[in-house]
Amino acid sequence: MPTSTWFRLNVAKRERVLEVAMREFGEHGYSTGSLNTIAREAGIAKGSLFQYFSDKLEFFAFVCDEASRRIREEMERRIERIDFDQSFDEWLVDVLCDWTEYMADHPLERGVTAATNFELDNGVRSVVRDTANQHYLLVIHPTLELWKGQGAIGEDADLEVLATWLMMILPFLALAPYYDGLDPIHDLRGRTPAQQRPVIRQLVAGFRPMFSPAK
């Protein structure tokens, strides 16, 4: 948790520090992300960062949590606008396409998503991934329960398996178009969100038997 000094900063200054930190950690990760660079570009003394956070890991964890929160809240707003009267698989295609559009339009959040997924240090990755995962599951679990309650997902469908699939596919779709070597099968690298849509439809169709109600 940040110190009380952090919360006494004016909003504009906090946002500036966060923006710079998201860019630096998103581009360089935790290990090589530079606190000197963050302080310089945010227009503060490096020592001030240690008045706001106890150490670099706490700062990085806070940045990752903040980015995950922003992603979750925006996706919740987008999901509310998607038609619930269509089939579950068509709705899921729309959600995943909205997800790829969001990531295309928000490079800072996308960079932090990459930093949390690519971090090599097990201890660091565990801290930041646990927080990010909770933000994902706050949306995934209740949504799947809602669809199952409506009969759109088979009664015998294992929601934990479906949630696991979504937890794997969301980072993949977020990052594969922007980072080399993540997708040797569908060739998502460099594709626009519109170009990703047929692949998303193919991926959902491939998993449809896992959740479809029996005819």
Solvent accessible surface area in square Angstrom, and as a share of the most:
residue,aa,sasa,rsa
1,M,168,0.75
2,P,10,0.06
3,T,51,0.30
4,S,71,0.46
5,T,40,0.24
6,W,3,0.01
7,F,106,0.44
8,R,175,0.64
9,L,29,0.15
10,N,94,0.48
11,V,96,0.55
12,A,77,0.60
13,K,75,0.32
14,R,54,0.20
15,E,74,0.33
16,R,98,0.36
17,V,0,0.00
18,L,8,0.04
19,E,63,0.28
20,V,0,0.00
21,A,0,0.00
22,M,1,0.00
23,R,82,0.30
24,E,16,0.07
25,F,0,0.00
26,G,15,0.15
27,E,120,0.54
28,H,93,0.41
29,G,17,0.17
30,Y,39,0.15
31,S,81,0.53
32,T,100,0.58
33,G,3,0.03
34,S,35,0.23
35,L,18,0.09
36,N,86,0.44
37,T,26,0.15
38,I,0,0.00
39,A,3,0.03
40,R,162,0.59
41,E,76,0.34
42,A,13,0.10
43,G,66,0.63
44,I,22,0.11
45,A,68,0.53
46,K,87,0.37
47,G,45,0.43
48,S,23,0.15
49,L,3,0.02
50,F,97,0.40
51,Q,110,0.49
52,Y,8,0.03
53,F,2,0.01
54,S,81,0.52
55,D,69,0.36
56,K,45,0.19
57,L,55,0.27
58,E,41,0.19
59,F,3,0.01
60,F,0,0.00
61,A,23,0.17
62,F,40,0.17
63,V,0,0.00
64,C,1,0.00
65,D,50,0.26
66,E,22,0.10
67,A,1,0.01
68,S,13,0.09
69,R,82,0.30
70,R,58,0.21
71,I,17,0.09
72,R,46,0.17
73,E,52,0.23
74,E,34,0.15
75,M,11,0.05
76,E,60,0.27
77,R,121,0.44
78,R,32,0.12
79,I,19,0.10
80,E,139,0.62
81,R,169,0.62
82,I,21,0.10
83,D,78,0.41
84,F,64,0.27
85,D,139,0.72
86,Q,47,0.21
87,S,52,0.34
88,F,5,0.02
89,D,23,0.12
90,E,63,0.28
91,W,7,0.03
92,L,4,0.02
93,V,3,0.02
94,D,35,0.18
95,V,13,0.07
96,L,1,0.00
97,C,6,0.04
98,D,30,0.16
99,W,9,0.03
100,T,3,0.02
101,E,72,0.32
102,Y,4,0.02
103,M,0,0.00
104,A,32,0.25
105,D,99,0.51
106,H,58,0.26
107,P,77,0.48
108,L,44,0.22
109,E,16,0.07
110,R,38,0.14
111,G,7,0.07
112,V,2,0.01
113,T,10,0.06
114,A,3,0.02
115,A,7,0.05
116,T,4,0.02
117,N,42,0.21
118,F,86,0.36
119,E,13,0.06
120,L,161,0.80
121,D,69,0.36
122,N,105,0.54
123,G,45,0.43
124,V,10,0.06
125,R,78,0.28
126,S,69,0.45
127,V,67,0.39
128,V,0,0.00
129,R,34,0.12
130,D,83,0.43
131,T,42,0.24
132,A,4,0.03
133,N,40,0.21
134,Q,94,0.42
135,H,23,0.10
136,Y,28,0.11
137,L,42,0.21
138,L,106,0.53
139,V,27,0.15
140,I,12,0.06
141,H,67,0.30
142,P,76,0.48
143,T,21,0.12
144,L,4,0.02
145,E,106,0.48
146,L,86,0.43
147,W,5,0.02
148,K,58,0.25
149,G,71,0.68
150,Q,106,0.47
151,G,44,0.42
152,A,26,0.20
153,I,2,0.01
154,G,2,0.02
155,E,164,0.73
156,D,136,0.70
157,A,10,0.08
158,D,74,0.38
159,L,22,0.11
160,E,109,0.49
161,V,71,0.41
162,L,1,0.01
163,A,4,0.03
164,T,72,0.42
165,W,10,0.04
166,L,11,0.06
167,M,35,0.16
168,M,123,0.55
169,I,15,0.08
170,L,18,0.09
171,P,14,0.09
172,F,52,0.22
173,L,1,0.01
174,A,0,0.00
175,L,4,0.02
176,A,1,0.01
177,P,2,0.01
178,Y,57,0.22
179,Y,66,0.25
180,D,114,0.59
181,G,78,0.75
182,L,62,0.31
183,D,19,0.10
184,P,124,0.78
185,I,140,0.71
186,H,38,0.17
187,D,94,0.49
188,L,0,0.00
189,R,117,0.43
190,G,58,0.56
191,R,73,0.27
192,T,67,0.39
193,P,32,0.20
194,A,81,0.63
195,Q,97,0.43
196,Q,1,0.00
197,R,85,0.31
198,P,84,0.53
199,V,8,0.04
200,I,0,0.00
201,R,95,0.35
202,Q,108,0.48
203,L,25,0.13
204,V,3,0.02
205,A,60,0.46
206,G,59,0.57
207,F,75,0.31
208,R,91,0.33
209,P,111,0.70
210,M,54,0.24
211,F,4,0.02
212,S,29,0.19
213,P,56,0.35
214,A,104,0.80
215,K,240,1.02
